[in-house]
Amino acid sequence: SRTEQIAVAQRVLLEHRKPDTVVVVGRDVGRAEESLTVTTLAELDPATIDMKCLLIVGAESTRVGPHGVWTPRFVE
């Protein structure tokens, strides 16, 4: 696994982004075992990330709702 690389990336991102920045972890995307986890940059656990994962780091305007995660196209 690349746990240390994820931990380093997390530290770098936290230098430039707020701790409550939305992070989506997709595991086994496109497979029967697919799962999605929504967390924050501060709460992301690098030990849970492996080569089967896709990480999406949201923008400051990214929102989480009952039907998913989205970033508005236009931000005022």
Secondary structure as GFF3:
##gff-version 3
##sequence-region A 1 76
A	DSSP	alpha_helix	3	16	.	.	.	ID=ss1
A	DSSP	beta_strand	22	27	.	.	.	ID=ss2
A	DSSP	beta_strand	35	40	.	.	.	ID=ss3
A	DSSP	three_ten_helix	46	48	.	.	.	ID=ss4
A	DSSP	beta_strand	53	57	.	.	.	ID=ss5
A	DSSP	beta_strand	63	65	.	.	.	ID=ss6
A	DSSP	beta_strand	68	70	.	.	.	ID=ss7
###
